[in-house]
Amino acid sequence: MTGIKTPPRHAAAPPKARTPRPRTTTRRRRNLREHLTAYGFLCAALVVFALFSWWPIVRNTLLGFQQVNFATGSTWVGLANFQKLLDDPLFLTAWKNTGLFTLYALVLGFAVPFLTAVLLNEFRHARAYFRILVYLPVMLPPVVVALMWKWFYDPGPGLFNEILRGLGLPTSNWLDSSATSLISLVIVSTWANMGTTTLIYLAALQTIPGELYEAAELDGAGLWQRLRHVTVPQTRFVLLVLLLLQIVATMQVFTEPYVMTGGGPEDSTVTVMFLVYRYAFVYNDFGTASALSLLLLLVLGVFSALYLRVTRAGKE
């Protein structure tokens, strides 16, 4: 019949509609891909951290029980390095000087930055300028700071003695006297490192609600009372954290004694880290140096654990 079109005999069947993948499967694959990428970056960071942080600690621990000889190799000596430390008269002297340095640094380096931050927080004008001025010493290399202050302390043409002479006051042998050498180094360390601590305190102070100070002023509280009952309680966590960090840092002081006094006079500035340096690079006794640094690590670790436990108990 004409007018009726018949389909060809070998016409292809219409394609079947493809069933879409479930959304849960697509989401799982995307999440897996994202997790693998994240773990890849994390593993790279862990490898770098392990090579440059964990492995040196492990290696130092092993060297503390060995007699190191780079020509013939290391031999296991057990606790002989620790016994050698106990027989050294400088061992107790170094720990005593380090403890005194830490104590003096807490008196100056913990209070001065906090009071400086409180003072900067009260400024209404040129606050950014004073922040830069306070932070400027941190930008200087530690060796440059030590050499500059060594000239300040010079008993002859030094800046401080020249000022004392101009005022008609007696001069002082700042670094050449065992009575003033250690506290002189503490002043240098405080001046060089207070910038970072001051800015952290200042940031914490600016998070305190102004209503608390207004309420304290309405109650007739003075500056000292506002500092005691508002500022210190509101910044208590920052104070505790920086206290721990400062103790850990000052217990490892090395640059100032090495550059400015060389451990003298009369071994009054020999610290634990300076003694580690002397064992390693003066006596070429890397085993004993590693043993001493391991003792310092244990002391700081035990102190940090006790400190964190006490502070946690205080919060509860």
Beta strands, then each sheet from edge to edge (+ up, - down):
strand 1: 66-67
strand 2: 75-76
sheet 1: 1+ 2-
end
